[in-house]
Amino acid sequence: MPLFKIRYQTESNRLKNWDYYSEAIYFITLVAQNRECIFGTIADDKMTLNDNGKIIETELLKSITIRERWFFHNWVIMPNHIHLLIEIVSSSDVETHCSASLPYNRNNP
């Protein structure tokens, strides 16, 4: 008997028949539950990470060093979500760029 009796099962947004281990560029967005601002705040057009946001930043930096086939084009941590632009490549000899937070522009969020 399943633990939660399929209570929390949701439809998958994944493309059917796509091998997500394949070489490709993936745009990933992770959103906090109920869109709560649990990663930091924006004040004076600047994102400031809180303790949770700093944990995310630390773990992303670890991922950059241990995931040899992932090229981190860019990433940004916002108060209630995270964006990642990651490419899976065949070679482990890649250079990676990253940013923990970007200045917030009210006219172009």
VENVENLIN-V734536 format. One record per helix or strand. SS is the DSSP state (2 for helix, 1 for strand). FROM is the first residue (numbers start at 1). TO is the last residue. If there is no record, write none. Layout:
((SS FROM TO) (SS FROM TO))
This chain:
((1 24 31) (2 33 35) (1 40 43) (1 46 49) (2 51 66) (1 70 77) (1 81 88))
